[in-house]
Amino acid sequence: MIVVTLRFFSVLREAFGAGVVEVELDPGTTGSGLIELLAANNEDFAALQSVVRLAINDEYVELDTPLSDGDDIAFITPVSGG
């Protein structure tokens, strides 16, 4: 198992009821695998999964990026302003 830290902001923080969560994942889990897992367990997240971007250790990554033990993963949602 690997342990990663998930960081949620804005609407995702509300959906998960926390800003920071540590989770255990199977080795070889990718960003898209993590998103699918979270979407299967949280319908608010599922509604946003197609627009979520991932940053791992402060760098935007492609969803096929494998996750590693100790990674810090931020979920970025679209932001509008004016």
Backbone as ProteinMPNN parsed JSONL, in Angstrom:
{"seq_chain_A": "MIVVTLRFFSVLREAFGAGVVEVELDPGTTGSGLIELLAANNEDFAALQSVVRLAINDEYVELDTPLSDGDDIAFITPVSGG", "coords_chain_A": {"N_chain_A": [[0.835, -1.18, 0.0], [0.356, 2.29, -0.624], [0.61, 5.548, 0.808], [-1.051, 8.555, 0.441], [-1.528, 12.119, 0.452], [-4.458, 13.96, 0.236], [-5.671, 16.995, -0.984], [-8.285, 19.208, -0.751], [-10.184, 21.859, -2.166], [-12.379, 24.697, -2.093], [-15.495, 23.96, -3.481], [-15.072, 21.216, -3.402], [-13.93, 20.77, -0.932], [-16.12, 21.185, 0.679], [-17.725, 19.074, -0.256], [-16.343, 16.818, 0.64], [-16.082, 17.326, 3.279], [-13.758, 18.038, 4.518], [-10.504, 19.53, 4.364], [-8.041, 18.338, 4.07], [-6.96, 15.036, 3.623], [-5.687, 11.84, 4.368], [-5.022, 8.922, 2.505], [-4.929, 5.391, 1.839], [-3.678, 3.61, -0.893], [-3.588, 1.242, -3.602], [-0.435, 0.139, -4.861], [0.677, 1.489, -7.958], [-1.63, 2.812, -8.616], [-3.158, 5.313, -10.552], [-3.584, 8.844, -11.317], [-6.09, 9.101, -12.608], [-7.28, 6.727, -11.765], [-7.528, 7.219, -9.045], [-9.313, 9.391, -9.108], [-11.577, 8.098, -10.198], [-12.117, 6.291, -8.111], [-12.741, 8.057, -5.99], [-14.982, 9.337, -7.119], [-16.779, 7.222, -7.268], [-17.488, 6.978, -4.659], [-18.502, 9.387, -3.793], [-20.995, 11.424, -4.645], [-21.144, 14.177, -5.159], [-18.529, 14.804, -5.862], [-18.363, 13.154, -8.092], [-19.982, 14.503, -9.906], [-18.323, 16.536, -10.661], [-16.041, 15.403, -11.649], [-15.178, 15.341, -14.325], [-14.061, 17.812, -14.813], [-12.037, 18.247, -13.058], [-8.678, 18.967, -12.232], [-5.418, 17.678, -11.556], [-2.794, 18.268, -9.262], [0.3, 17.182, -8.408], [2.496, 17.117, -5.814], [2.843, 19.897, -6.085], [2.882, 20.323, -8.869], [1.179, 20.463, -11.946], [-0.252, 17.582, -13.43], [-0.641, 14.906, -15.826], [-3.512, 12.763, -16.067], [-2.86, 10.081, -16.235], [-0.662, 9.7, -14.718], [1.294, 7.802, -12.507], [0.784, 7.321, -9.006], [2.747, 7.913, -6.072], [4.126, 6.728, -2.965], [3.684, 8.962, -0.307], [3.028, 11.157, -1.857], [1.654, 14.422, -2.393], [-1.406, 15.502, -3.156], [-3.288, 17.737, -4.933], [-6.552, 18.758, -5.674], [-7.868, 20.481, -8.264], [-10.358, 22.684, -9.14], [-12.378, 24.286, -11.694], [-12.302, 27.852, -11.743], [-14.18, 30.755, -11.526], [-14.417, 34.216, -12.093], [-14.611, 37.785, -11.654]], "CA_chain_A": [[0.0, 0.0, 0.0], [0.998, 3.582, -0.561], [-0.188, 6.556, 1.501], [-0.968, 9.867, -0.192], [-2.321, 13.176, 1.076], [-5.372, 14.616, -0.692], [-6.03, 18.362, -0.579], [-9.499, 19.665, -1.425], [-10.445, 23.28, -2.052], [-13.647, 25.216, -2.581], [-16.661, 23.081, -3.435], [-14.658, 19.849, -3.048], [-13.749, 20.751, 0.519], [-17.476, 21.005, 1.208], [-18.207, 17.738, -0.628], [-15.679, 15.796, 1.446], [-16.147, 17.703, 4.685], [-12.396, 18.218, 5.04], [-9.571, 20.095, 3.405], [-6.895, 17.446, 3.906], [-7.259, 13.652, 3.989], [-4.702, 10.839, 3.949], [-5.642, 7.665, 2.085], [-4.081, 4.294, 1.385], [-4.017, 3.154, -2.233], [-2.77, 0.16, -4.138], [0.669, 0.583, -5.712], [0.311, 1.531, -9.373], [-2.809, 3.645, -8.833], [-2.886, 6.54, -11.299], [-4.473, 9.951, -11.006], [-7.448, 8.783, -13.061], [-7.802, 5.683, -10.884], [-7.921, 7.884, -7.805], [-10.532, 10.153, -9.397], [-12.674, 7.134, -10.323], [-12.401, 5.786, -6.764], [-13.428, 9.106, -5.242], [-16.289, 9.557, -7.739], [-17.653, 6.096, -6.922], [-17.865, 7.078, -3.255], [-18.983, 10.724, -3.451], [-21.727, 11.883, -5.833], [-20.795, 15.573, -5.448], [-17.274, 14.738, -6.611], [-18.657, 12.527, -9.387], [-20.54, 15.523, -10.788], [-17.246, 17.433, -11.08], [-14.83, 14.67, -12.003], [-14.711, 15.609, -15.694], [-13.38, 19.111, -14.892], [-11.001, 18.318, -12.022], [-7.268, 18.805, -12.601], [-4.589, 17.23, -10.438], [-1.422, 18.727, -9.072], [1.006, 16.284, -7.498], [3.699, 17.77, -5.298], [2.856, 21.276, -6.606], [3.001, 20.378, -10.325], [0.072, 19.863, -12.693], [0.141, 16.329, -14.067], [-1.642, 14.19, -16.618], [-4.25, 11.824, -15.223], [-2.282, 8.74, -16.271], [0.533, 9.7, -13.875], [1.199, 6.909, -11.346], [0.974, 7.953, -7.708], [3.81, 7.317, -5.262], [4.001, 6.887, -1.521], [4.054, 10.275, 0.191], [2.606, 12.244, -2.741], [0.71, 15.434, -1.945], [-2.251, 15.632, -4.336], [-4.297, 18.79, -4.858], [-7.63, 18.682, -6.672], [-8.125, 21.842, -8.705], [-11.608, 22.839, -9.894], [-12.419, 25.556, -12.426], [-12.627, 29.019, -10.957], [-14.613, 31.892, -12.33], [-14.342, 35.461, -11.327], [-14.914, 38.922, -12.488]], "C_chain_A": [[0.885, 1.25, 0.0], [0.055, 4.544, 0.167], [0.052, 7.896, 0.821], [-1.846, 10.845, 0.574], [-3.151, 13.854, 0.0], [-5.735, 15.985, -0.136], [-7.208, 18.831, -1.432], [-9.718, 21.142, -1.153], [-11.863, 23.568, -2.517], [-14.774, 24.201, -2.414], [-16.28, 21.645, -3.056], [-14.404, 19.72, -1.559], [-15.102, 20.518, 1.186], [-17.984, 19.595, 0.935], [-17.608, 16.651, 0.255], [-15.677, 16.122, 2.932], [-14.785, 17.878, 5.333], [-11.528, 18.819, 3.946], [-8.414, 19.174, 3.089], [-7.269, 16.059, 4.431], [-6.087, 12.78, 3.543], [-5.435, 9.549, 3.601], [-4.576, 6.652, 1.704], [-4.596, 3.821, 0.041], [-3.135, 1.981, -2.622], [-1.617, 0.745, -4.94], [0.24, 0.53, -7.18], [-0.945, 2.336, -9.662], [-2.385, 4.921, -9.549], [-3.826, 7.65, -10.832], [-5.9, 9.663, -11.421], [-8.078, 7.683, -12.217], [-8.272, 6.253, -9.566], [-9.209, 8.666, -8.005], [-11.734, 9.223, -9.507], [-13.086, 6.588, -8.959], [-13.181, 6.814, -5.949], [-14.828, 9.352, -5.791], [-17.271, 8.447, -7.388], [-18.181, 6.201, -5.5], [-18.416, 8.436, -2.852], [-19.669, 11.32, -4.677], [-21.459, 13.352, -6.162], [-19.498, 15.629, -6.25], [-17.518, 14.169, -8.0], [-19.185, 13.552, -10.384], [-19.463, 16.454, -11.345], [-16.031, 16.71, -11.662], [-14.311, 14.987, -13.408], [-13.955, 16.932, -15.811], [-12.264, 19.271, -13.861], [-9.626, 18.127, -12.643], [-6.509, 18.379, -11.358], [-3.245, 17.931, -10.45], [-0.801, 17.784, -8.045], [2.312, 16.956, -7.118], [3.929, 19.123, -5.982], [3.087, 21.386, -8.106], [1.775, 19.748, -10.965], [0.58, 18.632, -13.423], [-0.997, 15.803, -14.932], [-2.293, 13.135, -15.729], [-3.686, 10.406, -15.239], [-0.995, 8.637, -15.445], [0.35, 8.744, -12.702], [1.488, 7.675, -10.054], [2.025, 7.181, -6.913], [3.551, 7.575, -3.788], [4.479, 8.279, -1.114], [3.635, 11.439, -0.698], [1.586, 13.149, -2.053], [-0.12, 15.822, -3.168], [-3.315, 16.694, -4.101], [-5.279, 18.615, -5.996], [-8.047, 20.1, -7.003], [-9.405, 21.845, -9.53], [-11.572, 24.167, -10.637], [-12.868, 26.692, -11.496], [-13.099, 30.107, -11.902], [-14.548, 33.139, -11.469], [-14.667, 36.636, -12.23], [-14.66, 40.223, -11.801]], "O_chain_A": [[1.991, 1.262, 0.541], [-1.163, 4.364, 0.139], [1.193, 8.324, 0.644], [-2.79, 10.447, 1.257], [-2.621, 14.274, -1.028], [-6.066, 16.117, 1.042], [-7.139, 18.848, -2.661], [-9.469, 21.622, -0.047], [-12.467, 22.778, -3.243], [-14.974, 23.655, -1.329], [-17.084, 20.935, -2.451], [-14.642, 18.659, -0.983], [-15.211, 19.748, 2.14], [-18.608, 18.984, 1.802], [-18.282, 15.674, 0.584], [-15.308, 15.282, 3.753], [-14.67, 17.868, 6.559], [-11.788, 18.639, 2.756], [-7.862, 19.21, 1.989], [-7.816, 15.918, 5.525], [-5.556, 12.97, 2.449], [-6.353, 9.134, 4.308], [-3.469, 7.01, 1.301], [-5.801, 3.649, -0.148], [-2.073, 1.762, -2.04], [-1.797, 1.748, -5.631], [-0.483, -0.38, -7.585], [-1.298, 2.529, -10.825], [-1.377, 5.535, -9.198], [-4.746, 7.413, -10.049], [-6.831, 9.947, -10.667], [-9.286, 7.704, -11.978], [-9.293, 5.827, -9.025], [-10.104, 8.61, -7.161], [-12.799, 9.525, -8.968], [-14.277, 6.441, -8.685], [-14.167, 6.476, -5.295], [-15.765, 9.556, -5.02], [-18.465, 8.702, -7.229], [-19.197, 5.593, -5.164], [-18.766, 8.632, -1.689], [-18.999, 11.683, -5.645], [-21.538, 13.74, -7.328], [-19.379, 16.405, -7.199], [-16.945, 14.649, -8.978], [-18.872, 13.482, -11.573], [-19.664, 17.089, -12.38], [-15.09, 17.358, -12.121], [-13.106, 14.903, -13.645], [-13.272, 17.157, -16.811], [-11.618, 20.318, -13.801], [-9.426, 17.241, -13.473], [-6.914, 18.686, -10.238], [-2.644, 18.155, -11.501], [-1.326, 17.617, -6.944], [3.122, 17.314, -7.973], [5.04, 19.449, -6.398], [3.457, 22.46, -8.58], [1.366, 18.648, -10.593], [1.686, 18.624, -13.964], [-2.153, 16.203, -14.787], [-1.694, 12.673, -14.758], [-3.997, 9.61, -14.354], [-0.319, 7.608, -15.469], [-0.636, 8.85, -11.972], [2.336, 8.567, -10.025], [2.173, 5.968, -7.06], [2.849, 8.516, -3.416], [5.551, 8.721, -1.529], [3.861, 12.595, -0.339], [0.772, 12.701, -1.246], [0.408, 16.407, -4.113], [-4.137, 16.576, -3.193], [-4.893, 18.359, -7.137], [-8.522, 20.836, -6.138], [-9.525, 21.1, -10.503], [-10.827, 25.072, -10.261], [-13.691, 26.506, -10.599], [-12.493, 30.349, -12.946], [-14.623, 33.07, -10.242], [-14.959, 36.477, -13.415], [-14.873, 41.283, -12.388]]}, "name": "protein", "num_of_chains": 1, "seq": "MIVVTLRFFSVLREAFGAGVVEVELDPGTTGSGLIELLAANNEDFAALQSVVRLAINDEYVELDTPLSDGDDIAFITPVSGG"}
